[in-house]
Amino acid sequence: VICEGEVEFEDDFAEKEKALHIIMRQYVDKKFTYSVPAVNNVKIWKLRMDSVGAKEFGIMRPGSISYKDRMEF
């Protein structure tokens, strides 16, 4: 996936802590507490997307050459 847009850096402590909770919730079902230095050392980038592009992998299209039929890479 390729995204284009403007990047903003989040400096708000509460927003950083909220992002950490969202990330950690994917791995464990308990709520963490974070020290001030830990949160301050986290860098969060927000991307205001202007465009998004992607490529499909592994989808055979009519006329496409499969990997086993290729003579060279």
N, CA, C and O atoms as CSV, one atom per row, in Angstrom:
chain,resi,resn,atom,element,x,y,z
A,1,VAL,N,N,0.847,-1.173,0.000
A,1,VAL,CA,C,0.000,0.000,0.000
A,1,VAL,C,C,0.889,1.231,0.000
A,1,VAL,O,O,1.842,1.319,0.774
A,2,ILE,N,N,0.580,2.164,-0.854
A,2,ILE,CA,C,1.314,3.425,-0.920
A,2,ILE,C,C,0.325,4.554,-0.667
A,2,ILE,O,O,-0.696,4.670,-1.344
A,3,CYS,N,N,0.646,5.380,0.318
A,3,CYS,CA,C,-0.201,6.523,0.664
A,3,CYS,C,C,0.587,7.801,0.451
A,3,CYS,O,O,1.791,7.851,0.702
A,4,GLU,N,N,-0.094,8.822,-0.008
A,4,GLU,CA,C,0.516,10.138,-0.149
A,4,GLU,C,C,-0.319,11.132,0.633
A,4,GLU,O,O,-1.547,11.042,0.669
A,5,GLY,N,N,0.361,12.079,1.260
A,5,GLY,CA,C,-0.340,13.095,2.026
A,5,GLY,C,C,0.627,13.863,2.898
A,5,GLY,O,O,1.834,13.873,2.657
A,6,GLU,N,N,0.080,14.503,3.912
A,6,GLU,CA,C,0.884,15.323,4.808
A,6,GLU,C,C,1.005,14.631,6.165
A,6,GLU,O,O,0.012,14.165,6.723
A,7,VAL,N,N,2.226,14.569,6.687
A,7,VAL,CA,C,2.490,13.938,7.975
A,7,VAL,C,C,2.516,14.997,9.065
A,7,VAL,O,O,3.135,16.051,8.920
A,8,GLU,N,N,1.826,14.692,10.166
A,8,GLU,CA,C,1.869,15.527,11.360
A,8,GLU,C,C,2.413,14.675,12.501
A,8,GLU,O,O,2.132,13.479,12.573
A,9,PHE,N,N,3.180,15.278,13.380
A,9,PHE,CA,C,3.694,14.576,14.543
A,9,PHE,C,C,2.813,14.907,15.738
A,9,PHE,O,O,2.544,16.077,16.012
A,10,GLU,N,N,2.364,13.876,16.450
A,10,GLU,CA,C,1.512,14.069,17.619
A,10,GLU,C,C,2.388,14.273,18.846
A,10,GLU,O,O,3.248,13.445,19.146
A,11,ASP,N,N,2.170,15.374,19.551
A,11,ASP,CA,C,2.947,15.672,20.752
A,11,ASP,C,C,2.121,15.583,22.027
A,11,ASP,O,O,2.682,15.602,23.123
A,12,ASP,N,N,0.798,15.488,21.908
A,12,ASP,CA,C,-0.074,15.464,23.077
A,12,ASP,C,C,0.091,14.153,23.849
A,12,ASP,O,O,-0.042,13.070,23.280
A,13,PHE,N,N,0.380,14.260,25.138
A,13,PHE,CA,C,0.634,13.093,25.983
A,13,PHE,C,C,-0.562,12.142,25.987
A,13,PHE,O,O,-0.390,10.933,25.831
A,14,ALA,N,N,-1.772,12.677,26.165
A,14,ALA,CA,C,-2.974,11.841,26.235
A,14,ALA,C,C,-3.216,11.101,24.916
A,14,ALA,O,O,-3.630,9.942,24.930
A,15,GLU,N,N,-2.970,11.745,23.796
A,15,GLU,CA,C,-3.145,11.097,22.493
A,15,GLU,C,C,-2.118,9.985,22.290
A,15,GLU,O,O,-2.438,8.934,21.736
A,16,LYS,N,N,-0.896,10.216,22.736
A,16,LYS,CA,C,0.134,9.171,22.639
A,16,LYS,C,C,-0.248,7.966,23.492
A,16,LYS,O,O,-0.124,6.821,23.058
A,17,GLU,N,N,-0.714,8.235,24.708
A,17,GLU,CA,C,-1.115,7.160,25.611
A,17,GLU,C,C,-2.295,6.383,25.021
A,17,GLU,O,O,-2.336,5.156,25.109
A,18,LYS,N,N,-3.241,7.086,24.427
A,18,LYS,CA,C,-4.391,6.448,23.778
A,18,LYS,C,C,-3.927,5.527,22.646
A,18,LYS,O,O,-4.428,4.411,22.510
A,19,ALA,N,N,-2.983,5.988,21.845
A,19,ALA,CA,C,-2.448,5.172,20.744
A,19,ALA,C,C,-1.747,3.925,21.276
A,19,ALA,O,O,-1.889,2.843,20.708
A,20,LEU,N,N,-0.995,4.071,22.359
A,20,LEU,CA,C,-0.322,2.913,22.956
A,20,LEU,C,C,-1.335,1.882,23.436
A,20,LEU,O,O,-1.123,0.682,23.265
A,21,HIS,N,N,-2.435,2.336,24.036
A,21,HIS,CA,C,-3.482,1.412,24.489
A,21,HIS,C,C,-4.089,0.660,23.306
A,21,HIS,O,O,-4.342,-0.540,23.402
A,22,ILE,N,N,-4.320,1.346,22.209
A,22,ILE,CA,C,-4.892,0.705,21.017
A,22,ILE,C,C,-3.943,-0.360,20.473
A,22,ILE,O,O,-4.374,-1.455,20.113
A,23,ILE,N,N,-2.663,-0.039,20.414
A,23,ILE,CA,C,-1.674,-0.997,19.902
A,23,ILE,C,C,-1.562,-2.204,20.821
A,23,ILE,O,O,-1.584,-3.340,20.347
A,24,MET,N,N,-1.441,-1.980,22.124
A,24,MET,CA,C,-1.257,-3.086,23.066
A,24,MET,C,C,-2.499,-3.966,23.176
A,24,MET,O,O,-2.382,-5.158,23.461
A,25,ARG,N,N,-3.686,-3.398,22.956
A,25,ARG,CA,C,-4.930,-4.167,23.021
A,25,ARG,C,C,-4.952,-5.272,21.966
A,25,ARG,O,O,-5.670,-6.259,22.123
A,26,GLN,N,N,-4.179,-5.119,20.901
A,26,GLN,CA,C,-4.106,-6.154,19.868
A,26,GLN,C,C,-3.373,-7.397,20.357
A,26,GLN,O,O,-3.544,-8.478,19.794
A,27,TYR,N,N,-2.564,-7.255,21.391
A,27,TYR,CA,C,-1.711,-8.351,21.840
A,27,TYR,C,C,-2.169,-8.978,23.150
A,27,TYR,O,O,-2.037,-10.190,23.321
A,28,VAL,N,N,-2.702,-8.189,24.078
A,28,VAL,CA,C,-3.134,-8.714,25.378
A,28,VAL,C,C,-4.430,-8.028,25.802
A,28,VAL,O,O,-4.744,-6.924,25.357
A,29,ASP,N,N,-5.176,-8.712,26.674
A,29,ASP,CA,C,-6.454,-8.169,27.151
A,29,ASP,C,C,-6.321,-7.501,28.512
A,29,ASP,O,O,-7.211,-7.634,29.353
A,30,LYS,N,N,-5.251,-6.803,28.737
A,30,LYS,CA,C,-5.133,-6.062,29.993
A,30,LYS,C,C,-4.704,-4.639,29.683
A,30,LYS,O,O,-4.082,-4.367,28.657
A,31,LYS,N,N,-5.045,-3.751,30.579
A,31,LYS,CA,C,-4.712,-2.348,30.382
A,31,LYS,C,C,-3.360,-2.074,31.032
A,31,LYS,O,O,-3.097,-2.502,32.156
A,32,PHE,N,N,-2.524,-1.367,30.316
A,32,PHE,CA,C,-1.192,-1.039,30.798
A,32,PHE,C,C,-1.158,0.384,31.334
A,32,PHE,O,O,-1.970,1.231,30.962
A,33,THR,N,N,-0.212,0.618,32.205
A,33,THR,CA,C,0.109,1.990,32.595
A,33,THR,C,C,1.514,2.251,32.069
A,33,THR,O,O,2.371,1.367,32.077
A,34,TYR,N,N,1.730,3.459,31.620
A,34,TYR,CA,C,3.004,3.808,31.004
A,34,TYR,C,C,3.653,4.930,31.797
A,34,TYR,O,O,2.977,5.848,32.261
A,35,SER,N,N,4.953,4.848,31.946
A,35,SER,CA,C,5.678,5.912,32.635
A,35,SER,C,C,5.749,7.137,31.727
A,35,SER,O,O,5.642,7.031,30.506
A,36,VAL,N,N,5.930,8.285,32.340
A,36,VAL,CA,C,6.029,9.534,31.580
A,36,VAL,C,C,7.178,9.477,30.573
A,36,VAL,O,O,6.981,9.851,29.417
A,37,PRO,N,N,8.390,9.017,30.974
A,37,PRO,CA,C,9.468,8.945,29.969
A,37,PRO,C,C,9.141,7.998,28.809
A,37,PRO,O,O,9.518,8.266,27.668
A,38,ALA,N,N,8.441,6.894,29.095
A,38,ALA,CA,C,8.091,5.947,28.027
A,38,ALA,C,C,7.171,6.610,27.005
A,38,ALA,O,O,7.393,6.486,25.801
A,39,VAL,N,N,6.148,7.306,27.472
A,39,VAL,CA,C,5.209,7.967,26.562
A,39,VAL,C,C,5.898,9.105,25.823
A,39,VAL,O,O,5.670,9.302,24.630
A,40,ASN,N,N,6.732,9.848,26.522
A,40,ASN,CA,C,7.433,10.965,25.880
A,40,ASN,C,C,8.372,10.498,24.772
A,40,ASN,O,O,8.623,11.238,23.821
A,41,ASN,N,N,8.895,9.273,24.886
A,41,ASN,CA,C,9.819,8.748,23.877
A,41,ASN,C,C,9.110,8.114,22.683
A,41,ASN,O,O,9.761,7.732,21.710
A,42,VAL,N,N,7.799,7.998,22.743
A,42,VAL,CA,C,7.031,7.447,21.631
A,42,VAL,C,C,6.825,8.540,20.585
A,42,VAL,O,O,6.485,9.676,20.916
A,43,LYS,N,N,7.030,8.187,19.347
A,43,LYS,CA,C,6.802,9.109,18.232
A,43,LYS,C,C,5.597,8.611,17.444
A,43,LYS,O,O,5.575,7.467,16.990
A,44,ILE,N,N,4.611,9.457,17.285
A,44,ILE,CA,C,3.412,9.103,16.535
A,44,ILE,C,C,3.293,10.038,15.346
A,44,ILE,O,O,3.341,11.261,15.480
A,45,TRP,N,N,3.138,9.431,14.187
A,45,TRP,CA,C,2.954,10.193,12.954
A,45,TRP,C,C,1.511,10.017,12.519
A,45,TRP,O,O,0.999,8.898,12.475
A,46,LYS,N,N,0.867,11.107,12.203
A,46,LYS,CA,C,-0.473,11.061,11.623
A,46,LYS,C,C,-0.342,11.423,10.153
A,46,LYS,O,O,0.289,12.420,9.799
A,47,LEU,N,N,-0.933,10.619,9.319
A,47,LEU,CA,C,-0.887,10.879,7.881
A,47,LEU,C,C,-2.267,11.304,7.413
A,47,LEU,O,O,-3.218,10.525,7.474
A,48,ARG,N,N,-2.374,12.532,6.947
A,48,ARG,CA,C,-3.604,13.031,6.330
A,48,ARG,C,C,-3.510,12.644,4.853
A,48,ARG,O,O,-2.828,13.301,4.067
A,49,MET,N,N,-4.207,11.565,4.492
A,49,MET,CA,C,-4.038,10.982,3.162
A,49,MET,C,C,-4.736,11.783,2.072
A,49,MET,O,O,-5.900,12.162,2.195
A,50,ASP,N,N,-3.986,12.028,1.005
A,50,ASP,CA,C,-4.538,12.624,-0.207
A,50,ASP,C,C,-4.868,11.537,-1.226
A,50,ASP,O,O,-5.828,11.658,-1.987
A,51,SER,N,N,-4.053,10.461,-1.232
A,51,SER,CA,C,-4.301,9.359,-2.162
A,51,SER,C,C,-3.756,8.063,-1.587
A,51,SER,O,O,-2.820,8.065,-0.787
A,52,VAL,N,N,-4.358,6.954,-2.008
A,52,VAL,CA,C,-3.953,5.620,-1.575
A,52,VAL,C,C,-3.905,4.732,-2.806
A,52,VAL,O,O,-4.817,4.758,-3.633
A,53,GLY,N,N,-2.836,3.943,-2.929
A,53,GLY,CA,C,-2.713,2.997,-4.028
A,53,GLY,C,C,-2.265,1.650,-3.493
A,53,GLY,O,O,-1.652,1.576,-2.428
A,54,ALA,N,N,-2.562,0.600,-4.210
A,54,ALA,CA,C,-2.175,-0.741,-3.775
A,54,ALA,C,C,-2.008,-1.641,-4.990
A,54,ALA,O,O,-2.520,-1.361,-6.074
A,55,LYS,N,N,-1.282,-2.723,-4.780
A,55,LYS,CA,C,-1.130,-3.749,-5.807
A,55,LYS,C,C,-1.640,-5.063,-5.238
A,55,LYS,O,O,-1.548,-5.313,-4.036
A,56,GLU,N,N,-2.175,-5.895,-6.113
A,56,GLU,CA,C,-2.604,-7.224,-5.711
A,56,GLU,C,C,-1.459,-8.190,-5.952
A,56,GLU,O,O,-0.727,-8.057,-6.933
A,57,PHE,N,N,-1.299,-9.155,-5.072
A,57,PHE,CA,C,-0.276,-10.168,-5.236
A,57,PHE,C,C,-0.952,-11.530,-5.191
A,57,PHE,O,O,-1.792,-11.789,-4.329
A,58,GLY,N,N,-0.587,-12.378,-6.103
A,58,GLY,CA,C,-1.110,-13.737,-6.100
A,58,GLY,C,C,-2.430,-13.908,-6.837
A,58,GLY,O,O,-2.993,-15.003,-6.837
A,59,ILE,N,N,-2.928,-12.867,-7.454
A,59,ILE,CA,C,-4.171,-12.956,-8.212
A,59,ILE,C,C,-3.813,-13.148,-9.685
A,59,ILE,O,O,-3.193,-12.278,-10.297
A,60,MET,N,N,-4.201,-14.273,-10.240
A,60,MET,CA,C,-3.904,-14.539,-11.641
A,60,MET,C,C,-4.922,-13.814,-12.512
A,60,MET,O,O,-6.129,-13.924,-12.297
A,61,ARG,N,N,-4.436,-13.091,-13.472
A,61,ARG,CA,C,-5.272,-12.360,-14.419
A,61,ARG,C,C,-5.144,-13.023,-15.787
A,61,ARG,O,O,-4.124,-13.648,-16.077
A,62,PRO,N,N,-6.167,-12.892,-16.630
A,62,PRO,CA,C,-6.064,-13.445,-17.990
A,62,PRO,C,C,-4.830,-12.887,-18.699
A,62,PRO,O,O,-4.620,-11.675,-18.732
A,63,GLY,N,N,-4.034,-13.765,-19.255
A,63,GLY,CA,C,-2.841,-13.345,-19.983
A,63,GLY,C,C,-1.607,-13.150,-19.122
A,63,GLY,O,O,-0.530,-12.868,-19.646
A,64,SER,N,N,-1.744,-13.296,-17.803
A,64,SER,CA,C,-0.562,-13.107,-16.956
A,64,SER,C,C,0.278,-14.381,-16.952
A,64,SER,O,O,-0.235,-15.480,-17.166
A,65,ILE,N,N,1.568,-14.217,-16.709
A,65,ILE,CA,C,2.500,-15.342,-16.699
A,65,ILE,C,C,2.681,-15.801,-15.258
A,65,ILE,O,O,2.977,-14.992,-14.379
A,66,SER,N,N,2.504,-17.092,-15.013
A,66,SER,CA,C,2.709,-17.597,-13.656
A,66,SER,C,C,4.209,-17.696,-13.375
A,66,SER,O,O,5.021,-17.749,-14.298
A,67,TYR,N,N,4.560,-17.721,-12.100
A,67,TYR,CA,C,5.972,-17.773,-11.724
A,67,TYR,C,C,6.668,-19.013,-12.283
A,67,TYR,O,O,7.821,-18.934,-12.706
A,68,LYS,N,N,5.987,-20.146,-12.288
A,68,LYS,CA,C,6.628,-21.370,-12.771
A,68,LYS,C,C,6.912,-21.319,-14.271
A,68,LYS,O,O,7.770,-22.058,-14.754
A,69,ASP,N,N,6.205,-20.459,-15.023
A,69,ASP,CA,C,6.413,-20.340,-16.461
A,69,ASP,C,C,7.472,-19.307,-16.833
A,69,ASP,O,O,7.832,-19.191,-18.004
A,70,ARG,N,N,7.974,-18.559,-15.858
A,70,ARG,CA,C,8.969,-17.517,-16.161
A,70,ARG,C,C,10.348,-18.144,-16.326
A,70,ARG,O,O,10.732,-19.044,-15.579
A,71,MET,N,N,11.071,-17.660,-17.301
A,71,MET,CA,C,12.415,-18.171,-17.546
A,71,MET,C,C,13.449,-17.441,-16.700
A,71,MET,O,O,14.489,-18.011,-16.370
A,72,GLU,N,N,13.179,-16.201,-16.349
A,72,GLU,CA,C,14.118,-15.429,-15.538
A,72,GLU,C,C,13.329,-14.488,-14.641
A,72,GLU,O,O,12.167,-14.181,-14.908
A,73,PHE,N,N,13.967,-14.040,-13.588
A,73,PHE,CA,C,13.304,-13.127,-12.644
A,73,PHE,C,C,13.938,-11.778,-12.736
A,73,PHE,O,O,13.533,-10.856,-12.027
